[in-house]
Amino acid sequence: MLQPSPRRLGAHQPQRSGAVQAAIADLTRRVRDEGVTAVIFPEGTRSKTGAMKPFKTGGLKELVRGAPTRSSSR
């Protein structure tokens, strides 16, 4: 249900082939240079049971280091 909507908004969903770091670097560049908005889902993937998985912080750390950030509670 969530999959079509992000793609329509221009979201990038990296494949699980090891290219995730390159995708994060590209997203960081696009946020900084083109002003696109980044949304990070901290679990990194869906779980089969719906239970929350541990958060992954690497993508967020890289994004914060390379691009201006703004948080929102909405």
C-alpha positions in Angstrom: 0.0 0.0 0.0 2.8 2.4 0.8 5.0 1.5 -2.2 3.3 3.4 -5.1 3.0 6.7 -3.2 6.7 7.4 -2.5 7.6 6.6 -6.1 5.0 9.1 -7.4 6.6 11.7 -5.1 10.0 11.0 -6.6 11.3 9.0 -3.7 14.2 6.7 -4.2 14.1 3.2 -2.7 17.5 1.7 -2.8 17.7 -2.0 -3.8 19.3 -4.4 -1.3 22.3 -5.1 -3.6 24.9 -3.2 -1.6 24.3 0.0 -3.4 22.7 1.6 -0.4 25.7 3.8 0.5 25.8 5.2 -3.1 22.0 5.9 -2.9 22.5 7.8 0.4 25.3 9.8 -1.0 23.2 10.6 -4.1 20.2 11.6 -1.9 22.5 13.8 0.3 23.7 15.6 -2.9 20.1 16.1 -4.2 19.0 17.5 -0.8 21.9 19.9 -0.7 22.0 20.9 -4.3 18.4 20.5 -5.6 16.4 21.2 -2.4 14.6 17.8 -2.5 13.1 16.6 0.8 14.5 13.4 2.3 12.4 11.1 4.5 14.3 8.3 6.4 12.5 5.3 7.7 14.8 4.3 10.6 14.1 0.6 10.5 15.4 0.3 7.0 12.7 -2.2 6.0 9.4 -3.7 6.8 9.1 -6.7 9.2 7.1 -9.8 8.3 5.2 -9.6 11.6 4.7 -5.9 11.8 6.8 -5.7 15.0 9.2 -2.8 15.2 12.8 -3.6 14.3 15.9 -1.9 15.7 16.6 1.5 14.2 19.5 1.9 11.8 21.3 5.2 12.1 23.9 5.2 9.3 21.8 6.7 6.6 20.6 9.5 8.9 24.1 10.3 10.1 25.4 10.6 6.5 22.5 12.8 5.5 22.9 15.1 8.5 26.6 15.4 7.9 26.2 16.4 4.2 22.9 18.3 3.9 20.9 21.0 5.8 18.2 19.4 8.0 14.9 20.4 9.5 12.8 18.4 11.8 9.0 18.4 12.0 6.5 16.9 14.4 3.8 16.6 11.8 
